Amino acid sequence: MEPVTDQAFAAALYSDGDAGLDTGASLLAAAPAADAELVRRGEEFVRRAWERGWQPADVVRVVRRELDETAAGLAAGLIGSETARYERLPPRWQAQLDGLPDAPPRNRPDRFSYASAVLALYRLLLRLPAIEPVGPPPGTAPHALRLPPAHDEPRMLTRIRALLAKAEATGYPEEAEALTTKAQELMARHSIDEALLAARTHSKKEAPGACRIGVDAPYETAKAILLDAVAAANRCRAVWNSDLGFSTVVGFEPDLDAVELLYTSLLVQGTAAMTKAEAGQRAGGRKRTKAFRQSFLMAYAQRLGSRLAADTARVTAAAEAEHEAGPAGSGAPRLLPVLAARDLAVTDTAERMFPETTTTRVRGATDPDGWTHGTAAADRARMGGGGPELRGGRGKR
């Protein structure tokens, strides 16, 4: 006779609809002795996700998107127990684990409901497609892959994080503008310093890496454009997977950190400005719609692109002038060729990862008021971009 878990899986995991889930949940609810095996099988499903290119935050994000918060907590519990097996985790994994939600109590509110939620989660995990890996899976020998160095957060990033936190918290647009501009300038300078250091030491270990950043509904197109603008201004490439709700950002490690920090902060600032603008419109007797919010965020993202790029160009020009004015005959590498070489390395890496990317022209905004307010908010945040086009990657299936 088949074990209860096999019977439950046969009924629930390989069919669609609720009938199979109910059958499988009924079998598991009546068999407390199968609980340990149910967890072990779940850890296997999580391990297969690592082998297909997924990381902890990716799994929880897609589970939350496709199911609900309870399922996301169940996934987090499995991820925690599965990753506890490893002495060493890949870079960025610990930060992702620290941000996972708490796992709900087992067999609550009752055994049947709990088993039904677990089976729905396993059905989703079983069907996760293979995606482009952005780092090694846990348990991989470190020497077999080019891993970025494990280190504490650089002091510069800590300072940038503090500036952006102040920009998000202040109620004064002018102060937020100054803080955000200073953060971007520090990011650009930090990137330049890291590039020159690598060139001076002839570092062969440093190579472009990648990370995934969630691009969640609603208004995901505008958010993807914003992330693309932030990535481009920080010498990275972003490729959006609209089906799975994330963008993969390719770049050197210091620049990836900068992109993640700045995108998150600008999204917080933009959402707050949009809510305030919409409240003002309502106070004037005008009902705002989804079109207003979509147009607001599209304008905000577009406007930020050119302004972020201008900030980076200004810092780069100043650094080049400072570099050229240095002592003659010092043998220091010239800045612009160093940056050009890194740009080429990032482009080559992105094209190897995503050989089938497509560029899509997005639909224009339809609400003039939303566009006007979004542009003004971008000006206050001190950021802005050219005509919106997105690179989309076709994930492995």
LINUR-V787874 format. One record per residue. N is the residue number from 1. OMEGA is omega in degrees with one decimal (* if undefined). Layout:
BEGIN
N:OMEGA
N:OMEGA
END
This chain:
BEGIN
1:-179.2
2:173.0
3:-178.2
4:-178.9
5:178.6
6:178.6
7:-179.5
8:-179.7
9:179.9
10:-179.4
11:-167.5
12:-167.3
13:-173.5
14:177.4
15:176.8
16:177.0
17:-174.7
18:-175.6
19:179.8
20:177.2
21:-179.8
22:179.6
23:-179.4
24:180.0
25:178.4
26:178.8
27:-177.9
28:-179.6
29:-178.2
30:-175.8
31:179.3
32:-179.3
33:-179.3
34:-173.9
35:-177.7
36:178.6
37:178.7
38:177.8
39:-179.4
40:178.8
41:178.2
42:177.1
43:175.8
44:178.4
45:177.7
46:179.5
47:177.0
48:177.1
49:177.3
50:-178.5
51:179.9
52:172.8
53:-177.1
54:175.1
55:-173.7
56:-178.2
57:178.6
58:-177.8
59:-178.5
60:-179.5
61:-176.6
62:177.2
63:178.1
64:-177.9
65:-174.5
66:-178.0
67:-179.4
68:-175.9
69:177.2
70:178.7
71:177.2
72:176.8
73:176.5
74:178.0
75:179.8
76:178.2
77:178.1
78:-179.9
79:179.1
80:-178.3
81:-179.8
82:-176.8
83:177.2
84:-178.9
85:-168.0
86:175.8
87:-176.3
88:176.6
89:178.1
90:176.8
91:179.0
92:-175.8
93:-176.0
94:177.8
95:177.4
96:179.2
97:-179.8
98:-177.9
99:-177.8
100:177.3
101:176.9
102:176.7
103:177.8
104:177.7
105:179.5
106:175.2
107:174.9
108:3.8
109:175.2
110:-174.6
111:-177.6
112:-178.8
113:-180.0
114:-179.1
115:178.1
116:178.5
117:178.9
118:-179.5
119:175.9
120:177.0
121:-177.9
122:177.7
123:179.0
124:-179.4
125:-179.5
126:-173.8
127:178.5
128:178.6
129:170.5
130:178.9
131:-178.4
132:179.3
133:176.5
134:179.0
135:-178.2
136:171.6
137:179.0
138:-180.0
139:179.0
140:178.9
141:-176.2
142:-176.0
143:-176.9
144:-177.2
145:176.2
146:-177.2
147:172.1
148:-176.3
149:174.9
150:-178.4
151:174.9
152:-179.3
153:178.3
154:-179.0
155:180.0
156:179.3
157:176.3
158:178.3
159:178.6
160:179.5
161:-179.9
162:178.3
163:-178.4
164:176.8
165:177.2
166:179.2
167:179.4
168:-172.1
169:-173.8
170:175.4
171:-177.6
172:-176.9
173:-178.0
174:179.0
175:177.9
176:178.7
177:-177.6
178:-178.5
179:-178.8
180:177.7
181:178.1
182:178.9
183:-180.0
184:177.9
185:177.9
186:177.3
187:-179.3
188:-179.4
189:178.5
190:178.4
191:179.7
192:-179.7
193:179.5
194:179.6
195:179.8
196:178.6
197:179.7
198:179.9
199:-179.0
200:-177.8
201:-178.9
202:-176.8
203:177.7
204:-175.8
205:-173.3
206:178.9
207:178.9
208:173.6
209:-179.2
210:173.1
211:177.5
212:179.7
213:-178.1
214:174.4
215:-167.9
216:171.4
217:0.9
218:176.3
219:-175.7
220:178.2
221:178.4
222:179.7
223:178.2
224:177.1
225:177.6
226:179.9
227:177.9
228:179.9
229:179.2
230:180.0
231:-178.2
232:-179.5
233:-179.5
234:172.4
235:176.8
236:173.6
237:178.4
238:177.9
239:-173.0
240:170.5
241:-174.6
242:-178.2
243:-175.5
244:171.1
245:174.6
246:168.9
247:172.3
248:-179.0
249:-178.4
250:179.6
251:175.6
252:-169.1
253:179.5
254:-179.0
255:176.3
256:177.5
257:-179.0
258:-179.2
259:-178.0
260:179.4
261:-173.5
262:179.7
263:-179.1
264:-178.9
265:-178.7
266:176.9
267:176.4
268:-179.5
269:-179.2
270:179.7
271:178.3
272:179.4
273:178.6
274:179.4
275:179.2
276:179.5
277:-180.0
278:177.8
279:177.5
280:177.7
281:179.4
282:179.0
283:177.0
284:176.3
285:-178.2
286:179.5
287:179.2
288:-174.0
289:174.5
290:179.8
291:177.7
292:-177.4
293:178.0
294:-179.7
295:178.4
296:-175.3
297:176.3
298:179.2
299:179.5
300:-179.0
301:-177.4
302:-177.1
303:-177.6
304:-174.7
305:-177.2
306:-179.3
307:175.5
308:179.1
309:179.4
310:177.8
311:-180.0
312:179.8
313:-179.7
314:179.3
315:179.7
316:179.0
317:178.9
318:179.7
319:178.5
320:178.6
321:178.5
322:-179.0
323:-179.1
324:-179.1
325:-179.7
326:-178.0
327:179.0
328:176.6
329:-179.0
330:-179.1
331:179.9
332:179.6
333:177.2
334:-170.8
335:-172.2
336:175.0
337:177.6
338:179.7
339:178.9
340:178.7
341:178.3
342:176.4
343:179.6
344:178.9
345:178.3
346:179.9
347:180.0
348:179.6
349:179.7
350:-178.7
351:174.8
352:179.9
353:-174.1
354:-177.7
355:-176.1
356:179.1
357:176.8
358:176.0
359:-175.0
360:174.1
361:-176.8
362:179.5
363:-179.2
364:177.4
365:-175.6
366:-178.2
367:-177.3
368:179.5
369:178.2
370:179.4
371:-179.0
372:-180.0
373:179.4
374:177.5
375:178.9
376:179.2
377:177.8
378:177.4
379:179.9
380:178.3
381:176.5
382:179.4
383:179.6
384:-169.8
385:-178.7
386:-178.6
387:-169.3
388:169.3
389:-178.4
390:171.3
391:179.0
392:180.0
393:174.5
394:-178.5
395:176.9
396:-179.2
397:*
END
